[in-house]
Amino acid sequence: MDIRELYKRYGSGHVACIDDTVVAHDKTFKKVFETVKENGLLGNKRLVFRFIPPEESVCVYQFCI
């Protein structure tokens, strides 16, 4: 799934992904974690949890040397 689709569908929420497939999503990390646990996916080494910022958000990075 491309990042623009993630922003549109899951912006301001948490997701759990295995490879490129979203296996759980919700507004709270706790609910996503519980869903993943209930479905027996916690042991999967390709499982990744992410927060998807709102679609209209802007990220600003500052580098200090």
ZIHUQUI-V967194 format. One line per field, one symbol per residue. ss: DSSP state (H for helix, E for strand, L for the rest). phi: phi as a letter, one per 30 degrees, with the letter a starting at -180 (. if undefined). psi: psi as a letter, one per 20 degrees, with the letter a starting at -180 (. if undefined). A space follows every 50 residues. Layout:
ss=???
phi=???
psi=???
This chain:
ss=LLHHHHHHHHLLEEEEEELLEEEEEELLHHHHHHHHHHLLLLLLLLEEEE EELLLLLLLLLLLLL
phi=.ddddedddbeibcbbbbhccdcaaadcdedddddddddicddddcdbcb ccdeeddbcbcbccc
psi=pqhhhggghjpkrqqpqocjppiqqrhqhghgggggghjkihipijpppq porqhjqppppppp.
